[in-house]
Amino acid sequence: MVVTILVFLILGCLLEGLPAILILAPIMFPIAKKLGIHDIHYSVVVVLAMNIGLMMPPIGVGFYVACRIGDASPDEVMGAIWTYIVTLLIGLIAIAAVPWFSTVAL
């Protein structure tokens, strides 16, 4: 699960979500299934990791799009976004560690 989080955080910085899933899903999902990880739990972790990567400076595409929409300089926003990113990472780790969070309604 840790490898998945790291890979999709990095890919989230570089690619949009759909291309990253199309590239790695055929490889990563069967491995996760063989390790006994629930499909929905794994999918939630993958999507969360990619979305966090999308917002991570300095190369996250979503970060620059948000700065452009908010008409703010990325240099000004760089310091403020780290609290948000750390909070999201804590949530991702909690969801990855406790499958019940993502599969409770099943």
Secondary structure, 3 states (H helix, E strand, C coil): CHHHHHHHHHHHHHCCHHHHHHHHHHHHHHHHHHCCCCHHHHHHHHHHHHHHHHHCCCCCHHHHHHHHHCCCCHHHHHHHHHHHHHHHHHHHHHHHHCCHHHHCCC
